[in-house]
Structures are given as structure tokens and as C-alpha cells.
């Protein structure tokens, strides 16, 4: 199985925070910045972790009011 890549537009000021949050779940996902001006990040999700990542994204949006907009 390969990792799944998802691209999100976020608030530029949140990029470093989001990287720390996602990567603190050891082996679940890796975050990289695709375009710092547009504040686009790519989350590379480890096999079998997609549901956990979606739950974390939903939690970040609801509880911390962080803007995470999935780019199709």
C-alpha cells in the first residue's frame, strides 16, 4: 500500500502548528508545504490511517476553529 496524499488550503500562520500536530501522531502522516504564499499543504497519510486523519482534521476545524479546506 502507498501513502495517500491530500492537499489543504490553510491559514499561513497555522502551517507550522499543523505540521507539529500531525507529525506528533508517530507514523500517521507527514506534512509538507506545497506553496507558502497560497498556504497549501500536502498531508501524506500512511496506509490504514486515513480515517484517523479525517477525524483529526474534523476535530481541528470544530474545536480549534482552524481553516483546513480540502483541495480537489
Secondary structure by P-SEA (a helix, b strand, c coil): cbbbbbbbbccccaaaaaaaaaacccccbbbbbcccccbbbbbbcccccaaaaaaaaaaaacccbbbbbbcc
